[in-house]
Amino acid sequence: MSAPTPQQGRLAHAPVVLRGGRWRLDCGAGSIPASDPAFTAALDDFALSMAAADRAVANLLIRQDEVPSVDPGGQQ
C-alpha cells in the first residue's frame, strides 16, 4: 500500500506550495521547484501531519456540538 499524498495547495504558515504533486518554494517574485528528496519528504510528512491534526480538531468540534444540554445524572 502506498503512503497517502498531501492535498494540493499552500502549506500553512510556510513559503511552500504543492502544485501538480511537486513542492515549490514560493515568494512574491515567483517560485522554484524543491528538488531535494529529503526536504520534499519532510514537507510531505509535515503536510500529512497538519491534515491529520485539522481532522482531529474538526472531529472534536463536532463531538463538542453533540454533547447533550442536560446532565445525564438528571441534575441541571
Stockholm file with secondary structure:
# STOCKHOLM 1.0

chainA/1-76         MSAPTPQQGRLAHAPVVLRGGRWRLDCGAGSIPASDPAFTAALDDFALSMAAADRAVANLLIRQDEVPSVDPGGQQ
#=GR chainA/1-76 SS CCCCCCCSEECTTSSEEEETTEEEEEETTEEEECCCHHHHHHHHHHHHHHHHHHHHHHHHHHHHHTSCSSCTTSCC
#=GC SS_cons        CCCCCCCSEECTTSSEEEETTEEEEEETTEEEECCCHHHHHHHHHHHHHHHHHHHHHHHHHHHHHTSCSSCTTSCC
//
